[in-house]
Amino acid sequence: MTATANPELYSAEFLRVKALAERGAAHAQHSLGFMYVNGQGAPQDFDKAVLWYRRAAVAGLEQAQYNLGVMYQKGQGVDLDHEQAAHWYLLAAEQGYAAAQYNLGWLYAKGQGVAKDTRLAMYWFSRAAEQGDAGAQNNLGMMYDTGKGVPQDARQAVLWYRKAADQGYARAQYNMGLHLDKGSGIQADSKQALAYFRKAAEQGYAPAQFSLALRYDKGQDLPQDSAKAVNWYRRAAEQGHASAQFNLGLLYDGGHDVPRNETFALAWFRKAAEQGHAGAQNHVGMRFLHGQGVEPDMAEALHWFEKAANQNFPTAQYQLGLMFDNGNGVARDSATALGWFRKAAEQGHARAQFDLGLRYQSGQGVPQDLRTAVQFFVRSGEQNYAPAQFMLGQLFDESDSPVYHPVQSLHWYRRAAEQGNAQAQFALGLRYDCGMGVPRDYQAALSWYHSAAQQGHVRAQFNLGLMFASGQGTARDLQQALGWLTQADHGGMPGADKYLKQTIAKMDAAQLAPAKMAPAPAPVIPSMPVSLAEVVEPVETIAPVKSLESDAPVKLPEALAPAEQIHPANSIRSIAAAKMEEAIKAEFMKAAAIRAEAFKAQSTDPLAAITPLESKPAGMPDVQEPSEPATPHVPFSDLLQCKRNVPPSFDPGTFAPVRAFPIDRNI
C-alpha cells in the first residue's frame, strides 16, 4: 500500500529520525510514522507508518495511540476496524489526549466499534471540550440542543456553541446564528445572527452559505441583492448542499436573476434529487411528465414522483394519484389513485382535498356523501384554493341542498372573488344586482361584473353591457355598452345579438367610432380600466396542475388591446337605416318600465320564475339553458333565482373535517 513518492527522498532529517527510531526512541518512532503518512523525506507508505505508530503506541505514547486509532478508523495500512480504533483511542483518551477523547465520543455517538451510548459520548465530548477542543464543544452544544445524553437545555447549548464559535469553528458559528435568529437560549438578535452566518459562510460552510443566500434573496436583515444570492447559492450548491442546488434550479427554471435555462435547471434539480431532496425529485418528475428540458418519459416521471411521494411530499403524492387515475404511464388503477389523493389531502394539499370533495360529491370511487364533500371543500377553501371556495359558494347556495346556507354561500363566493375567480365575481355581481343576501347595490354589482368580464366571463360581459346601456349603477354610456355586448355576443351569449343591434341603432356615427372605454366605478373593490377586448375563453374552474413550488395563485389574463373595429361601416348604416328612432326609444322605455315595476315592492318576488343559468364548475350537474333569454331581463340577464327561504341555523362544527388532518406548511 504505497503512494506516489515525494520528490524529497531520504532527506537528512528523515535519516536522523529513522536512526533514533531504530534505537527505540518512542517520539522518534511516532515522528517517523507521521513522515511515512505524509511522504516527508520518503515515499508515502501507510504500511510502514502503521508499523512505527504501533511501536510508539505500545510504548505508551498517547499521540501514537491516537494516530494508530485514526489509521484503523480510515483503513489506511490496515483493514478498516472500528473496534481497534476505539481501543487505541481509549488508551490515548485515558491519558487526557483531547483529540482521542473527541473521536471516542464520536464513536459512542454513532455506535461504531462500540455499543451506541449517548451518555458515554457526552462524557468524552465533555472531557475534550473542557480542554478547549472546538469540535467537542460544538458537539456538546448539539447534545444539549437535542437532549441526547443530557436533559435538553438551550442555554447550555448556546454556552458551548459560543466557546467553539469564538475559536473560529464554522459549524458552531452557524449554530450560534440559528439560536440568535430564533431567540432560543439567548435573546434574539438578527444582526448578530447574520454576523455569525457570514463568518461561517466565508469559511466555506455550505449551510451558512445557503442561509446567507436566502437572506439576500428575500431581503431579510440586509438589502435584497439577487446577484449575491445567486453567488452564495452557487457556492453552497457546488459543495453538494441539496437545498441550494434546488433553489439554484428554481432560479434557472424561472429566469430569476440568471438567464432562463431549462437544461441547467434540470441539472441542478437532478443533483438535489439524487441526494434525496423531495422537492427536487418532484420537479424532476414534472419535467419528465411534461417534457421540459428532456423528452417526455412517463416511466421516469413515475420513478421520481414515487421517490418524493414515499418521503410524504404531498404534491408528488397528488401527481401519482393523477397518473394512476388517468392511466398515464401506468395501468389505470382508481383505488391506488384514491389512496394517493388521500395521502396528499391528509397533509393539507389543497388541490387533492378539492378533488376528493368532487369525488364524494359525485360518488366517483367512493360512496356519495355531500357532507363529506363539503368537509373536504372547506379544508381546501381554508387554504385559499379559489375553485374550492367557489364550489362551496354554489353548494351552500342551492335551496334544496341539505347544506343550504346563503350566508355561508356569500362568504365563500366573496373569498373566491377576492382571489380573482371570475365565476365567483359574477355570482357576487348577481347578488348585489338583485339584493340576494346583501342590500341591493348596483354600483357594487357593476364592479364585480366588471372584474369577471375582464377575464372573459360572457354573462358578466352581457350584464355589464346592459347596465351601461340603461345607466343603472353608472352613467349611461352606449360606447361601453357596445363594447361589452360585442364581447358577450362573440362569446356566444344568447340574446346578446339582440341588445347589440338595439344599442348600435341608438348610436350616432361619432359614438360608433372606436374609443377606449372608461373604467367602471368600483365602490367594493378597485376597478381596473376597461378596454374593448377580443373575446377570450372563460377561466376554467380547476386550474392546471402545478407543482407545490408553483402553487401560487394563477395569474389572471392581462387586458387585451382594443379591437380596431366593431362592425363594418356598411353593416352599421344598414342597421341604422332599418330602424326608426321612435321604435328604438319605445323598446328601451318599455324595458325600463317593466324593470322599474319589478323593483317597486320588496314583498313581491319578480325573480322567482327565472330559471338559474349560472355556469357550473367541473363535477356539478349540467343546467339546461334556454336558447334565448327571456325579454325583458330582470335585471338585464340570466340571474340566479333570488332565494327568500329562511336559512337553517349554521353550526360550523357540522362542516368540520372528518378527521384532523395534519397540514405540512413546509415547502
TIFITI-929307 format. One record per residue: y, z, x of N, C-alpha, C in turn; residue in three letters. Coordinates in pm, whole numbers, plus 50000, padded with zeros to 5 digits. Each point is the difference from the previous one (the first is absolute). Layout:
TIFITI-929307
YZXYZXYZXala/...
END
This chain:
TIFITI-929307
498815000050086501195000049914501235000050089met/500244988650064501094998950096501074990749948thr/501275004450008501114991949951500574991650112ala/501004991949968500634991450100500605008450111thr/499834995750125500455007850115501515000450010ala/500515011350045501415001550028500304993550136asn/501144992950013500294993550128500115009750117pro/500455012349973500165009650109498695007350026glu/499074993050067498665005550022500005009950118leu/499255010849977499715009550107501245003950079tyr/501045004649925501225004450067499715012650082ser/500935003050084499855011850086499865012649917ala/500765000549887499935011949915498635001349936glu/499454988649954498685000349939498965005150099phe/500084995050126499035004050101500145014950032leu/501255004950002500225014250029499405008649888arg/500264996349871499495007749887498484999549997val/499464988350028498554998549996499325009050103lys/500615000750119499425008550105499985014549956ala/501095004849938500065013849953498995002449888leu/499864990249911499075001349888498575001150049ala/499674992250100498635000350052499695013150070glu/501055007250041499795013150063499965011149895arg/500104996349868499835009949893501275005749943gly/501164994550034501255005249944500134995449855ala/499995009549906499994996549856501234992149958ala/501185004050047501224992849962499974985750052his/499444998250119499894986550056498994991949919ala/498915006449958499014993049918500624995349868gln/500815008749936500694996249876500974988550026his/500775000950109500964989550032499314986850028ser/498825000750068499274987750029499504993549871leu/499525008349905499594994749871501164993349928gly/501175006250007501194994549935500374986550062phe/499884998950134500334987550068499034988949962met/498725003449982499034989849957500284995549856tyr/500425009349913500324996349862501164990149995val/501015002250083501214992049994500064988950105asn/498944998650080499994989450102501065002050106gly/500225012050041501025003150101499345001550137gln/500214990150085499445000450136498574995050005gly/499394997249886498624995149995499834992449868ala/498984991549989499774993149873499735010249889pro/500504997149880499745008949886498505000949976gln/499495012349991498565002049987499765012849921asp/499714998549869499815011649913498765008150038phe/498944993250047498795007250039500295009850113asp/500724995450103500335008850113500995010749957lys/500894996549907500955010049951499255011549934ala/499014996849915499215010349932499285008650103val/499454993550104499285007350106500895010750062leu/501214996350041500885009450068500615010249904trp/500314995749874500475009649901498955010849975tyr/498744995749990498935009549971499885010550111arg/500094995550128499885009650111501115010449992arg/501224995449971501125009549992499875008949876ala/499494994349888499865007649877498965010950014ala/498894996650065498945010050022500545011350088val/500924996450089500615010250086500995008749923ala/500254996349871500855008449916501444995749991gly/500364988150050501394995549995500324995149858leu/500935006649931500254997049859500514985749977glu/500844994850094500494986349982498834990150002gln/499045002450090498844991150009499125001349877ala/499855012349949499215001949878500644992349883gln/501325000949992500724992649894499794985150015tyr/500204994550122499894985650020498564995149979asn/499045008250034498614996249974499754999449849leu/500605009449925499914999549855500604987249944gly/501124995850057500644987549957499074988150023val/499324999850116499104988950031498864999449899met/499475011649960498945000249898500544995949863tyr/501225004149969500574996749869500294985149989gln/500364993650113500304985749998498804991450034lys/498955006050054498844992150042500304991850123gly/500735005550096500354993050124499175005850115gln/499134991850059499145004550110498785007649953gly/499965003349869498885007049938499884994749857val/498875002749936499894996849857500935009049920asp/500624994449895500895008049916499205011649942leu/500515012250015499275011949959501015011049968asp/500285001949869500995009949960499535014450026his/498715002049998499515013650027500305003850145glu/499754990750092500315002850141501515001450019gln/500764991849927501465001250010500435014049956ala/499465004749885500365013349950499605010850100ala/498834998450065499535009850099501005001650114his/500424988650058500905000750116501415004249957trp/500434995849880501325004549951500005015249982tyr/498895005449948499925014449976500135007850131leu/499314995050105500085006950129501445000250051leu/500704988649986501394999350047500925008149908ala/499744999449869500855007049903499945015050021ala/498825005050030499865014550021500725004650125glu/500314990450088500805003450119501504998349973gln/500334996649872501414998949962500614986450021gly/499164989550019500554986750025500434994249865tyr/501334997949979500564996549869499484986749946ala/499894989950086499534986949952498575000949948ala/499175008250067498625001849954499985007649868ala/500875009849987500085007349874500404990749885gln/500964991150027500424990449899498844991049960tyr/499314994150100498904990849969498855007049929asn/499725012450037498945007449935500375002849854leu/501285003449976500475001949863499844987249919gly/500284988650063499874987249931498554997349962trp/499055003150091498594997949969499545008949885leu/500485012449996499655008849887500634995049870tyr/501214994750009500664994849880499254988049943ala/499454991650089499304987949957498505002049983lys/499485010950056498555002049993499244990650091gly/500524997250117499364991050096499435008350117gln/498684999750015499355007550108499825014649969gly/500665004649893499905013949955500054999749847val/499565010949938500125000949854501485000749963ala/500394992749897501405000049958500405014149958lys/501115004850055500435013649973501515000650016asp/500735000049888501474999850008500575012950058thr/499285011049983500515012650057499944999850152arg/498884994750057499924998850145500984989550052leu/500204989449922501004990050039501365006750008ala/500305008049899501285007149996500135009350121met/498925006850035500025009350112500364992950130tyr/499314988850028500234993250127501344992950003trp/500444994649885501344994149995501065010750028phe/499785011949944500955011050021500085003950147ser/498835000650066499985003650143500794989850081arg/499804987149968500724989650075501484999849963ala/500305002049871501394999649956500825011150064ala/499395011650016500715011250062500334997350145glu/499284990550060500314996150138500994988450006gln/500494995649881501014989549997499464986049986gly/498704998349967499454986649981500564994149871asp/500804989250012500704994449885499034994549896ala/498924993550046499024994849905499365011049920gly/499665011150065499405011449931501005006249904ala/501265000650041501025005649911500144991549873gln/499984986950018500084991149883498795001849910asn/498805000750060498795001749920499965013449928asn/500535010250067500085013149938500924999349877leu/501134992850015500904998149887499324992849886gly/499184989950032499304992649896499005008849925met/499365009150072499025008849935500705009849906met/501175005050042500775008449908500524991849882tyr/500334987550026500514991049896498954997649891asp/498764998150042498944996349907499145011849956thr/500175011550065499205011749964498574999050049gly/499774992950110498654998850056499825010550109lys/499085009249977499735010550099500925011849989gly/501114998649927500975010849981500614998549860val/500605010749946500714998349874501154990150017pro/500244991649901501064990050008501345006950012gln/500814995450096501275006650027500964989750059asp/500914994849916500914989550045500965005150108ala/500415012749992500925005550100499345000450138arg/498755004550006499285000150127499794985850052gln/499734990849907499834986050040501264995050069ala/501165002549937501284995550056500235006450137val/499665012850014500205006950128499274992850113leu/498744996449977499214993550106500404985450019trp/500354993249889500484986250015501254999550087tyr/500905009749975501255000050076499755002250149arg/499065009150033499695002450141499524987250068lys/499124992649930499494987750058501084989250003ala/500814999149893501054989849992501035002050110ala/500315012750030500975002850105499504995850137asp/498694997950012499454994950126499914984749999gln/500514993749892499994985549993498724994249945gly/499175008249934498744995149946500294992249872tyr/499734986949999500444991049893499435003749864ala/498725003549997499405003349870500655012349940arg/500295009850083500655012149951501424997149954ala/500694990950069501344996149958499944993649861gln/499014991549980499834993749869499705010549893tyr/499105009450031499665010449903501195009049968asn/500825002850101501235007649974500914992349905met/500084986950022500824991749913499545000749856gly/498684999849980499455000849864500385013249934leu/499875011150074500315013149941501485001549970his/500864994950088501435000749976500404991049883leu/499314988949985500314990749892499635006049865asp/498875007249996499525005749874500515014249976lys/500525006450106500385014049986498805009049987gly/498934996950073498775007949995499935009250121ser/500065013149975499945009850109501295001250076gly/501004992449959501304999950066501004994049903ile/501275003450015501014994449911500104984850021gln/500044992949891500084985450007501274995650073ala/499844990050086501134994750075499684985650036asp/500494990649920499654985950018500514994450132ser/501135004950048500534995050128499105004150116lys/499585012850001499095004550105498664992849990gln/499544998049876498744992949981500094986150061ala/501104993149972500204986550053500025000150153leu/500635010350058500065000950146498605001550059ala/499165008149938498635001750050499204987149983tyr/500164993449884499304987249980500394990050108phe/501294999450030500464990450101499445003150138arg/499965012950036499455003850131498544995650011lys/499225002549894498594996250004499844984949999ala/500844993149922499914985449993500324993650135ala/500995005250068500394994350130498945002450106glu/499105009649975498875002050091498804991349963gln/500174992049892498954990749962499035005449898gly/500325011249934499085005549901500144992149870tyr/498954993049961500064990249891500405006249865ala/499435011549959500445005649871501495003049995pro/500575004450112501445002650003500784986949994ala/499494989650066500654986949993500014994949856gln/498885001949931499924995849861500985007949914phe/500085013150022500925008349923501454995850023ser/500334996850125501354995650032500294986549934leu/499004991250000500164986949936500305001649851ala/499285009149934500225002349858501435004549973leu/500515008650087501355005049979501054989150019arg/499804991450098500914988750016499864990349882tyr/498794998549953499724990649890500695004649871asp/499935013149972500535005449876501445005250013lys/500505000850125501315006150019499965014949974gly/498885006450035499825014349977500395007850124gln/501055007949989500505008650109500674992050112asp/500034986949990500774991750093500364986949932leu/500974992750057500414987549934498834990349991pro/499914993249886498954990149982500174988950104gln/498924996750068500054989950106498664992750001asp/499994988349940498754992549985499414996050134ser/500864995950092499504995450130499295011450074ala/500585011949996499375011550066498725004149928lys/500014998849868498785003249924498864990950043ala/500284987050008498974990450041499525003150141val/500945003350089499655003050139499045011850009asn/500295011049927499135011750007498684997849927trp/500044992649889498744996549934499104992450096tyr/500594990350069499214991750089499425008250116arg/500815009150057499515008050112498835008849956arg/500105005649879498885008149950498814991249964ala/500264988549940498924991149958499214994950120ala/500694997050108499324994950119499125010650066glu/500235012549965499115010850048498865002749902gln/499954992149891498905001549905500295009349885gly/501275003549976500335008749888499874991949871his/499015003649916499654991849885501154998749899ala/500695010849971501094999349902501154991450051ser/500275000650131501034991450058499584985449992ala/498744997450026499494986349988500154995049857gln/499685008549905500114996249860501454997149962phe/500935008950041501404997949965500564987650067asn/499574997450123500444987950068499484987649925leu/498775000949950499474989249918500844997849876gly/500445011049936500844998749881501324993350032leu/500585003350117501274993850039499834984950018leu/498934995950068499764985750019499664993249867tyr/499335007149914499594994349872501224997249912asp/500965009150002501174998349915501194993750069gly/499884997750134501134994550073501165009650010gly/499685013150006501045010250011500275003050147his/501194996050045500465003150137499234992350107asp/499034992249961499284991050092499754987149923val/499844988750069499704987649927498705001449922pro/499994995249877498795000949918498894991950064arg/498845006350016498874993450066498715005949945asn/499334992649912498785005149936498875001850100glu/499984991650105498955001350102500145013250075thr/501245003150042500245012750069499735011849906phe/500434998549874499775010849904498515002949988ala/499214989549984498555002049985499405006050126leu/500494995850117499465005350126500225015150009ala/501215004649964500275014350006499245007549890trp/499904994149882499215006349894498545001650043phe/499474989850066498615000750045499815011350102arg/500935001150095499885010550101499965013749934lys/500885002149903500025012849930498765001849914ala/499584989249934498825000649912498755003450078ala/499874994450119498815002650081499955014450050glu/501145006949994500025014350035499805008649875gln/499794993649887499735007749878501205003049914gly/501154993450025501195002249919499784993549864his/499905008149895499624994949868501034990249944ala/501285003050018501024990849950499914986550068gly/499744999950130499854987450073498754992749953ala/498945007249977498774993649951500264993249865gln/500765006749915500344994049871500834987350019asn/500955000450094500844988350025499194988350056his/499075002950090499154989450052499184993949886val/499485008549913499264995149886500854991049911gly/501265003949976500894992049917500264986450063met/500104999650133500274987250066498804990649992arg/498825005450013498824991549983499834995949853phe/500425008749909499894996849858500924988449962leu/501235000450053501004990049960500234989150105his/499285000950116500194989850102501355000550066gly/500505011950029501295001650067499775001750149gln/500324989550077499825000350145498584997150043gly/499084998749903498594996750027499494991449885val/498854993950022499364993049890499455010349900glu/500104997349871499455009549902498515002450026pro/499605012449995498615003750026499685012349916asp/499314997949888499745010949907499085010650060met/499054995650085499085009650062500775009550093ala/500934994350079500825008450089500905009149919glu/500594994749894500865008249915499225011949945ala/498804997149949499155010649945499675010350107leu/499694995350121499655009050111501135009950028his/501234995050010501125008850035500415008949883trp/499924994749878500305008549884499015011649990phe/498734997250029498995010649993500275010750105glu/500404995750120500315009950105501145009249957lys/501064994149945501145008049955499645008349877ala/499244994149908499635007149878499135012050030ala/499134998750098499145011250037500765011350067asn/501264997250038500885010750049500905004949887gln/499644996449875500755004149881501414994449997asn/500164987750051501304993349990500064993349863phe/500875004949910499914995849860500274985249975pro/500914993950076500284985849977498784991650032thr/499285003450106498784992650035498935002249893ala/499925012049948499045002749892500324991449878gln/501274998849970500414991749887499674985250026tyr/500264995450123499704986050034498504997249991gln/499205009650045498554998549986499604999049853leu/500635008249918499744999349857500294986149945gly/501134994150043500354986549953498984989750047leu/499545001450126499044990350053498685000649923met/499525012049974498765001449924500204995949853phe/501185002849945500254996749861500074984949978asp/500554992850100500184985649988498894992050067asn/499075006950071498984992850074500594991950113gly/501005005650066500724993050106499405003650136asn/499134991250054499385002650129498815009449992gly/499635004049878498895009249980499484997749858val/498745003549978499454998549866500805008549901ala/500314994349885500795007349901499225012249952arg/500695011550000499345012549964501055009049934asp/500044999949868501035007549926499885015050021ser/498765004950013499815014550018500565004550134ala/499704992250105500545003450134501524998949999thr/500524989649935501454998449992500635012249934ala/499415004449889500535011549928499995012550088leu/498935001550080499915011550090501135000150102gly/500314988350057501104999450098501355002249932trp/500174994549880501255002449928500215014949975phe/498905006949963500115014449974500395007650128arg/499374996350111500325006950125501464998250037lys/500504987849983501404997550031500915007649904ala/499645000049872500815006949900500045015050024ala/498865005750041499935014450026500915004150116glu/500334990550087500915003050111501444996549966gln/500244996249874501374997649957500464985750015gly/499084990450015500424986050011500464995149862his/501294997249987500604997249869499404987649935ala/499774989550078499464987749941498575002149951arg/499215007750075498635003049956500015008249873ala/500915009649991500115008049879500384991249881gln/500914990750023500414990949894498834991349954phe/499254994550097498874991549964498925007849925asp/499775012450042499035008249927500495002649857leu/501315002049986500555001849867499744987849913gly/500174988050057499734987749925498544999349958leu/499105004350090498574999649968499675009549884arg/500555012050004499735009349890500684995349871tyr/501104993350013500674994949881499174989149931gln/499394991450081499254988849944498505002549992ser/499505010950066498575002650002499244991050095gly/500674995550106499364991250098499235008250104gln/498695000549987499165007250096499975014949979gly/500785005149906500045014449968500135001249848val/499655011749944500215001849856501494998949966pro/500344992949895501394998649961500565013649960gln/501135003650060500565013249977501504999250027asp/500794999149894501444998050015500675011850067leu/499565012149967500645011750059499735000950150arg/498804996650042499724999750145500824989050066thr/500144988649931500844989250053501435005150022ala/500535007249900501355005350011500115009650119val/498985008150021500025009350113500134992750132gln/499264989150016500104992350124501354993050010phe/500504994749887501314993650003501095010150037phe/499895012349947500995010450032499995002950150val/498805001350059499935002950144500614988750080arg/499754987949959500594988550069501504999349977ser/500425002249877501424999549969500805010850070gly/499415011850017500695010850071500254996450146glu/499284990350051500254995150136500934987949998gln/500674998149887500994989349985499404986250008asn/498754998549953499424986649990500464994149868tyr/500924990450008500704995149880499074994049895ala/498974992150035499124994849895499335011149918pro/499635011150065499415011249926501035006449909ala/501235001150049501065005949918500264991449876gln/500034986750020500214991149886498845001049902phe/498765000850053498845001249913500075012749916met/500435011150062500155012549926501054998449890leu/501104993150032501014997549900499424992849880gly/499134990150025499394992649890499015008649920gln/499145007450072498985007849932500625010949912leu/501035006850052500665010549922500854994049887phe/500204986950004500874993449904499254994849877asp/498675000150005499214994349891499755010749893glu/500564997949881499985010449896498605003149951ser/499074990650011498645002649954499105005150112asp/500605003250114499225004850115499875015149994ser/498875005650044499855014650002500925006750101pro/500624992250086500915006050099501454996349970val/500264995549879501354995749964501015011150020tyr/501064996750075501085009750019501244992350049his/500954997049913501144991650038500885006050109pro/500095013350005500825006150106499404997150137val/498685001750009499344996850126500074985050029gln/499914992049897500104985550018501324996450066ser/501085005649946501324997250055500115004950144leu/499435011850028500035005650135499364990550101his/498824994949966499284991450096500614986150009trp/500494994949887500714987250008501195001150094tyr/500745010949988501195001750083499635000950148arg/498955007550031499615001350142499584986550058arg/499274992149921499604986750048501214990950012ala/500895000749902501184991450001500895002950120ala/500155012750033500855003650113499434995350133glu/498714996750001499394994350121500034984749998gln/500614994249896500144985749996498924992849923gly/499185007149921498974993449920500674992949883asn/499904986549999500734992149902499545002749857ala/498705001849980499515002449865500515013449945gln/500075010150088500515012949957501514999249974ala/500714992350081501434998149978500244993449864gln/499174990149968500114993449869499705009949888phe/498965008150018499655009849896501135009949976ala/500665004450108501145009149984501144993049928leu/500234987350037501044992549931499754999449850gly/498754997949959499654999749858500305013249932leu/499685010950070500215013149939501485003049979arg/500824996650097501445001949981500544990249896tyr/499384988249991500464989949906499825004449856asp/498855006749971499765003849861499955015149980cys/500365007850107500065014449985498665006649981gly/499014995650074498665005849990499855011250102met/500095012549955499855011450090501245003250080gly/501034991749988501285002150068501114995849904val/501215005150019501114994949917500194985150025pro/500284992649893500214985750016501204997850090arg/499834991650103501054997850100499854985750050asp/500844991149946499864985850034500374997150146tyr/500935007650054500354997850141498835003750091gln/499335011249967498825003850080498904989649983ala/499824995249877499004989649976500314987750084ala/501284995949999500424988350077499695001950148leu/500255012050052499765002750142498534998750036ser/499125006149919498574999350032499454985949980trp/500464993149892499584986149983500404991750123tyr/501215002550046500514992450115499135002150124his/499605012650025499165002950116498654992849990ser/499425000149879498714993249981500174984950006ala/501094995049941500224985649995500144994150140ala/500645007350090500164995050136498674998150071gln/498985007149953498674998550061499164989549927gln/500604992949905499294989349933499315004049872gly/500315011649944499375004249876500624992149886his/499244990749939500584990549905500505006749873val/499325010349953500475006849879501345006950027arg/500125005950120501285006250035501094989450011ala/499674988550057500974989150011500454995549860gln/499044999149910500304995949863500925010049931phe/499645012750003500835010349937501385000650063asn/500064998750130501285000650071500894988349956leu/499394988149990500774988549957500585001949860gly/499195005449909500485002049864501065010949991leu/499905010250084501045010449999501334994450049met/499954991450102501254993750045500534990349895phe/499074993449927500434990449898500715007049885ala/499565012049964500595007149886501045010250041ser/500105002650132500975009950047499595014249967gly/498745002850004499535013449969499715007550131gln/500705011250020499855007650124500834994650113gly/500724988949976500824993750103500954990349931thr/500984995150073500874989749945499194987249978ala/500314992949893499284987749972500224990150115arg/498944994150049500094991150116498954989149983asp/500434988549951499054989349972499414993950128leu/500755000550110499454994950126498835008750046gln/500185013349991498905009050034498824997649906gln/500314998749872498934997649902499254987150033ala/500764989550033499394987250033499055001250119leu/500465007150104499175001450120498695007249973gly/500085011449930498785007949978499074993449899trp/500554993849897499144993249903499324987950063leu/500704993450094499384988850072498795004850079thr/500155011150068498875005450077498865004249908gln/500345006349889498955004249906499274987849943ala/500754989449970499394987749949499074993950103asp/500464999450128499164994750108498755008650019his/500125012849971498865009050015499054999749883gly/500304992049898499084998449888500205010049888gly/501175006149990500245009949896500154993149865met/499135003049903500124993849867501365003149938pro/500644989849944501275002049932501214998450088gly/499815000350133501144999050091500694986649986ala/499224989349976500604986749991500964999149881asp/499655006649891500864999649881501365006350029lys/500005012050055501255006950029500754993250114tyr/499284993750089500644992850109500814988249945leu/499414992749907500714988749940501235004849924lys/499865011049929501135005249925501135004450094gln/499625006050112501005004550097500714988250062thr/499244989850038500604988150061500964993249903ile/499594999149876500844993549900501315007649978ala/499985013050024501185008349980501004998850114lys/499594994850113500815000150122500764986950016met/501195000950064500744987950032499624995350139asp/500564988850043499624994050129500295009350116ala/501125007249996500365008950111499005011550011ala/499575005149885499035011050002498644995550050gln/499694987049975498694994950042499924997150148leu/501144999950071499974997650144499275011450068ala/499144996850101499275010750070500965010150060pro/499735012649979500855010650054499155012150031ala/500445007650098499275012250035500195010349891lys/498915005849954500095009649892500485013550051met/500755006849919500525013150037498905010449991ala/500155011150076498995010549991500035006849864pro/498825004349956499935007149872500475014350017ala/500565006249893500385014150007498785008550032pro/500205011150073498865008150041500285014749982ala/500025004949876500275014249979498845008950038pro/498774994750003498825008250028499634999450147val/499924987950054499734998150142500984989650051ile/500325000050131500884989650052499414986349973pro/500814991149946499534986749966500254990550114ser/499024991650030500144990050105500734987949944met/500774992850083500684988049950498984990249946pro/500344993849887499104990449938500354986150051val/499024992150036500234986150033498974991749928ser/500414987949959499104991249928498874996050092leu/498795003849965498884998250092499014990149944ala/499274993650091498874992049957498985009249934glu/499154994849915499005008449935499035005250105val/499685013049992499045006150091498905006349918val/498835001350060498885006049929500225014949985glu/499585006049890500155014649984499235007450108pro/500535011750039499315008250099498705005149941val/498924999250076498725004749950500005015249987glu/499205004849906499905014449982499375006550121thr/498944993850053499295005650114500474992950125ile/500555007850093500484993950124498844995150084ala/500224990250090498934995450088499465011450085pro/498724999150036499365010450080500695000850134val/500335012050039500645001850129499305011250073lys/500225000250129499435010750078500845012549984ser/499445012550039500695012549987501344999750066leu/500124992550116501235000750071501084991849936glu/499504991549922501004992349931500025003249853ser/499865013249967499965003949861501415002549946asp/501024995350075501355001649952500174992049871ala/501015003549916500194992449877500184985250028pro/499444991649913500094985650017501444995649990val/500474991850093501364995149999500204990749882lys/501085002349927500264991749883500564986650043leu/499784989449919500534986950036501515000350007pro/500564993050097501444999150009500504990349894glu/501295001549962500584990849904500014986050058ala/499624990249920499954986350047501364993449986leu/500184989050068501274992849996500224993949862ala/501264998749958500264994149869499494985649993pro/499524996449882499604986149979501244991349995ala/499924987750050501174991350005500414995349861glu/499034998349912500324994749868499015005349900gln/500435003049881499125005549897499334988949921ile/500814991249940499494988749923500804987650040his/499414988249991500784987850024501164999349902pro/501104994350047501214999449917499754992449871ala/499204989450005499744992249880499325008649893asn/499075008750047499305008649906500965009749933ser/500925005450078500985009449945500874993149895ile/500474988050032500864992949907499274996549871arg/498724995850014499254996349880499775011949909ser/499735012050062499825012049919501315003849932ile/501094999450078501305003749944500394990749885ala/499724987150018500364990349896499185002249874ala/498805005050014499105001449886500295012149916ala/500785009350056500285012649928501465000849960lys/500215004949884501385002349955500385014450031met/501275001750034500505013350036499745010149889glu/500224995949875499865009449890498555004749983glu/499054990750021498595003649983499565010050105ala/500474997950123499645009250109500585013749974ile/501275000149957500665012849975499285007549889lys/499594992849898499315006449888498675005950044ala/499294993050089498705004950048500165013250076glu/500995000550089500225012150077500485011549912phe/500884996749905500515010349911498895005849914met/499084991449957498885004649918499125009650079lys/499694996250124499165008750084500685013450025ala/501334999450027500745012350028500035009049877ala/500154994049882500065007949876498675007049974ala/498914992650017498685006149977499765011350099ile/500394997750125499825010350104500815012449966arg/501274998149957500865011449967499435007749881ala/499474992749903499415006549882498805008450038glu/499224995050095498785007150040500315013150069ala/501175000950064500345012050077500865009949922phe/500274997149873500925008649925499465014149983lys/498765001049959499445013249965498865003650092ala/500035012050057498915004650085498775003749917gln/500205002649869498875004249917499034988749976ser/500474987550010499114988649982499424996050134thr/498954992749995499334995850123499914984750003asp/501084993250041500014985449995499024993650096pro/499455007950094499114994150100498535002249967leu/499735006749890498635004249971499064988249986ala/500514988849951499114988749974499894990550118ala/500695003150109499994990750113498765002450085ile/499284989650029498775001150079500345002450147thr/499405010050065500285002150142499564987950081pro/500884995650090499694988550084500125003450147leu/499985013050032500165004150140498904994250087glu/500404995550120499014994850094499105011350045ser/498824996950043499015010250032499634999650147lys/499645011550059499475000250135498524996549999pro/499464998250122498584996850010499165010949936ala/498994996149927499085009749943500335003949858gly/501214996649951500375003549864499524989149904met/499735003249872499544990049904501074989449979pro/499584987549974500934989249972500745002849870asp/501264996049994500825001349880500294986049949val/499724997449874500254986949942501494998349979gln/500594989550056501424997449984500214988449904glu/501035000649913500294988649913500504988250080pro/499834988049946500414988150073501504999350017ser/500755006149909501465000050010500515013049941glu/501015006250063500505012849947500594998349861pro/499955010749923500614999849868501504998250013ala/500654995049899501454997950001500615007649883thr/501045008250015500555003650130499255011750062pro/500235002650129499375011250068500815012649980his/499345011149991500705012749984499475009950101val/500625002550114501164992750045499584988750093pro/500284988249967499924987850079498634994950040phe/498995008350019498804995050065498765007549958ser/498944998150080498695005649967499965014950032asp/500635008149918500075014350025498665006649976leu/499755010650076498905008849964500375007049870leu/499015003149923500285006949874500595013750026gln/501135003049938500605013350016499125010249930cys/499475009550073499065009649943500775011849943lys/499695003449876500655011449936499045011849988arg/498794998650053499015010649987500485012650071asn/499645011649946500305012750066498965002050109val/500415001450128499015001350108499275013249995pro/498745000250042499295012850010500585008350113pro/499765013249993500485008550110499284995850126ser/500754998950109499434994950126499665011650092phe/498765000850036499535010350093499694993250132asp/500845002250104499734993450128498605002450051pro/499435011449965498665003050048498964990549944gly/500324994149884499064990749939499714988450092thr/500994996350080499854988250084499865003650147phe/499535012250023499735003950139498814992050051ala/499934997650132498874992550055498675006649969pro/498944991849997498655005149974499645010750101val/500404997650124499785010150104501184999550096arg/500165010650074501135000750091499684991950125ala/500364987350000499734991550116500965003650112phe/499505001750122500925002450112500774987250031pro/501255001550035500824988450035500345000650148ile/499584989750074500274999450143501344993250020asp/500985007650046501344994550017500164993050136arg/499015001150077500144994050133499724985149995asn/500744991550075499804985750009499564996250140ile/
END
